[in-house]
Amino acid sequence: MCILGAVPFAACGFIRYHGMTAEQLLWAWIKSEILMPKRLVFKLDCLYYQAMQPSIAEGCKRKRATNLKKTKSKRRKRMKKNEMTKTPEARH
């Protein structure tokens, strides 16, 4: 009976988890869960991005409207060029 009670403590001498002994692991768990628990929350603190946010949003709106017109006309030109370069058999 005494041996069964001592087996877990004897096994702790042979257990290694992430390079830590059982005592180090137990101390790390107590510190992280009991002594210093905290919830980590991400908070944006990029002041430059916050200051430039209105300009960035305004710039994106303008670029999209002008780029859409340009890309459509460029696509049409490319399609016409591709149609002209194809052989008559490939056109149908």
C-alpha positions, 0 to 999 in steps of 0.5 A, spaced: 500 500 500 505 504 501 509 503 495 502 505 491 502 511 494 509 513 493 509 511 485 507 517 483 512 521 486 517 517 484 515 517 477 515 525 477 523 524 477 523 521 470 517 526 467 520 531 463 515 536 459 518 541 454 525 540 458 522 542 465 522 537 470 515 535 474 517 541 479 518 546 474 512 544 470 508 545 477 511 551 479 509 554 472 502 552 472 501 555 479 504 561 477 500 562 470 493 559 473 493 562 480 498 567 481 498 571 475 492 569 471 490 575 465 486 575 459 490 577 453 486 582 449 489 585 442 488 593 442 490 597 436 495 602 438 498 604 431 497 612 431 500 613 424 494 608 421 489 611 426 491 618 423 491 616 416 485 612 416 480 618 413 485 619 407 486 612 406 479 611 405 478 617 401 484 614 396 481 607 396 474 610 393 477 614 388 482 609 385 476 604 385 472 608 381 477 610 376 481 604 375 474 600 374 473 604 367 481 603 365 481 596 366 474 594 362 477 598 356 484 595 357 480 588 357 476 589 351 482 591 347 486 585 349 480 581 347 480 584 341 487 583 340 487 576 342 481 574 337 485 577 331 491 573 332 487 566 333 486 562 327 480 562 323 478 555 326 480 557 333 475 563 333 469 558 332 
